[in-house]
């Protein structure tokens, strides 16, 4: 069973690696954004609470995010494990996740990328204006490879916005990294490598950390 959390700043590649890792182990990759959209689409009581918060232009609280994650990881498809992307983001969320795990070993992988590289990546990132797919940065960056529509820059990928996002990330996650760093199931990965290289390092780290978790 794989119970894993992918940590990293915006643009570090944790979403890409979460999907790859989940596919390798045959478990769901669960992202914060996906969980919020699914909760709203489901029209459940939880979804209505999320929708009300988002429509008011407010941030989803720790309590609400914890409820969403608790509900999501309890579904049948996560019975054999999961890879979390974007949760936890605060110390309180991490403590709540430990309670949800109820003693089960949690593997934590942090993809580390310098701030200036993050700024470069996100400021040059383009997404499809129609289907929101992220464009391959090695491509022509003119049209979406999936649907052919025009590529655009997301508003939150502008350099000034990216730098503010990084400041917020550092402020909120510094305590989170300290919370996990001393655990034998924590591993930092150099995110400056190619996505394929990072994936191999993540897979190797997971194998090593799984052994460490069993020895706890």
ROSESE-924405 format. One record per residue (C-alpha): residue number from 1; residue in one letter; x, y negated, z negated. Coordinates in steps of 0.25 Angstrom, whole numbers. Each point is the difference from the previous one (the first is absolute). Layout:
BEGIN
i:aa:u:v:w
NUM:A:X:Y:Z
...
This chain:
BEGIN
i:aa:u:v:w
1:X:0:0:0
2:X:5:-14:3
3:X:-5:-12:-8
4:X:8:-12:5
5:X:0:-15:0
6:X:7:-8:10
7:X:5:-13:-5
8:X:7:-12:8
9:X:-2:-14:4
10:X:-10:-4:11
11:X:7:4:13
12:X:10:10:-6
13:X:-7:11:7
14:X:-7:7:-11
15:X:-13:2:8
16:X:7:7:11
17:X:8:9:-9
18:X:-12:3:-8
19:X:-8:5:12
20:X:13:8:5
21:X:2:6:-14
22:X:-15:4:-1
23:X:0:6:13
24:X:12:9:-3
25:X:-7:5:-13
26:X:-14:1:5
27:X:-6:-10:-10
28:X:-7:-13:2
29:X:7:-13:1
30:X:-8:-10:-8
31:X:2:-15:2
32:X:-6:-11:-9
33:X:-5:-7:13
34:X:-7:13:5
35:X:-6:3:-14
36:X:-6:-14:-1
37:X:-6:1:14
38:X:-5:14:-2
39:X:-7:-4:-13
40:X:-7:-12:7
41:X:-4:9:12
42:X:-5:11:-10
43:X:-10:-10:-6
44:X:2:6:-14
45:X:-2:-7:-12
46:X:15:-2:-1
47:X:0:-4:15
48:X:-10:-11:-3
49:X:9:-5:-11
50:X:12:-1:9
51:X:-8:-7:11
52:X:-5:-10:-10
53:X:14:-3:-4
54:X:5:-1:14
55:X:-11:-9:5
56:X:2:-9:-11
57:X:15:-2:4
58:X:5:6:-13
59:X:11:10:-2
60:X:-4:14:-4
61:X:3:2:-15
62:X:8:11:-6
63:X:-12:6:-6
64:X:-7:1:13
65:X:12:5:7
66:X:2:11:-11
67:X:-15:4:2
68:X:2:1:15
69:X:13:8:-1
70:X:-6:9:-11
71:X:-12:3:9
72:X:9:2:13
73:X:10:10:-6
74:X:-12:8:-6
75:X:-5:4:14
76:X:2:14:5
77:X:10:-3:11
78:X:9:-5:-11
79:X:-1:12:-9
80:X:14:5:6
81:X:7:-13:-1
82:X:1:-14:6
83:X:9:-12:3
84:X:-4:-13:-5
85:X:4:-13:8
86:X:-3:-13:-7
87:X:-4:5:-14
88:X:5:-2:-10
89:X:4:-15:1
90:X:0:-4:-14
91:X:4:6:-13
92:X:-14:2:-5
93:X:-3:7:13
94:X:12:9:-2
95:X:-5:3:-14
96:X:-14:4:4
97:X:6:9:11
98:X:8:7:-10
99:X:-13:3:-8
100:X:-7:5:13
101:X:12:9:2
102:X:-3:6:-13
103:X:14:6:-2
104:X:3:4:14
105:X:13:-5:6
106:X:0:-12:9
107:X:11:-2:10
108:X:3:-15:3
109:X:8:-4:12
110:X:4:-15:1
111:X:4:-4:14
112:X:10:-12:-2
113:X:2:-10:11
114:X:7:-14:-2
115:X:-9:-12:0
116:X:6:-6:12
117:X:-3:12:8
118:X:-14:1:-4
119:X:-2:-14:4
120:X:6:3:14
121:X:-8:12:1
122:X:-14:-6:-3
123:X:2:-13:7
124:X:3:8:13
125:X:-11:10:-2
126:X:-12:0:9
127:X:-13:7:-1
128:X:-12:2:9
129:X:-10:-10:0
130:X:-11:10:2
131:X:3:13:-7
132:X:11:-5:-10
133:X:10:10:4
134:X:14:-4:-3
135:X:9:-1:13
136:X:13:7:1
137:X:11:-10:-2
138:X:8:7:11
139:X:-10:-3:10
140:X:-4:-11:9
141:X:-9:-7:-10
142:X:-10:-4:10
143:X:-12:9:-1
144:X:-5:11:-9
145:X:5:14:3
146:X:-13:6:-5
147:X:-11:-9:6
148:X:7:-10:9
149:X:-5:-12:-7
150:X:9:-12:-3
151:X:10:0:-11
152:X:0:-11:-11
153:X:7:-4:-12
154:X:-7:2:-13
155:X:-2:-13:-8
156:X:6:6:-13
157:X:13:4:9
158:X:4:-14:2
159:X:14:-3:-6
160:X:-5:-9:-11
161:X:-11:9:-4
162:X:9:12:0
163:X:10:-7:-10
164:X:-12:-3:-9
165:X:-5:15:1
166:X:14:4:-4
167:X:1:-9:-12
168:X:-14:6:-5
169:X:5:14:3
170:X:13:-2:-8
171:X:-7:-7:-12
172:X:-11:11:-1
173:X:9:13:3
174:X:12:-3:-7
175:X:-6:6:-13
176:X:-6:11:8
177:X:14:4:6
178:X:6:0:-14
179:X:-12:8:-5
180:X:3:11:10
181:X:15:-1:1
182:X:4:8:-12
183:X:-8:12:5
184:X:7:12:6
185:X:-10:0:11
186:X:3:-14:5
187:X:9:-3:12
188:X:4:-12:8
189:X:2:1:15
190:X:7:-9:9
191:X:-10:-6:9
192:X:9:-6:10
193:X:2:13:8
194:X:-9:4:12
195:X:-14:5:-4
196:X:5:14:4
197:X:12:-1:-9
198:X:-8:-5:-12
199:X:-10:11:2
200:X:11:10:-1
201:X:5:-6:-12
202:X:-14:-1:-6
203:X:-2:15:2
204:X:14:3:-6
205:X:-3:-8:-12
206:X:-14:6:-2
207:X:6:14:0
208:X:10:-4:-10
209:X:-10:-8:-9
210:X:-9:12:1
211:X:10:9:-7
212:X:3:-11:-10
213:X:-15:-1:-3
214:X:-1:15:-3
215:X:12:-1:-9
216:X:-7:-11:-9
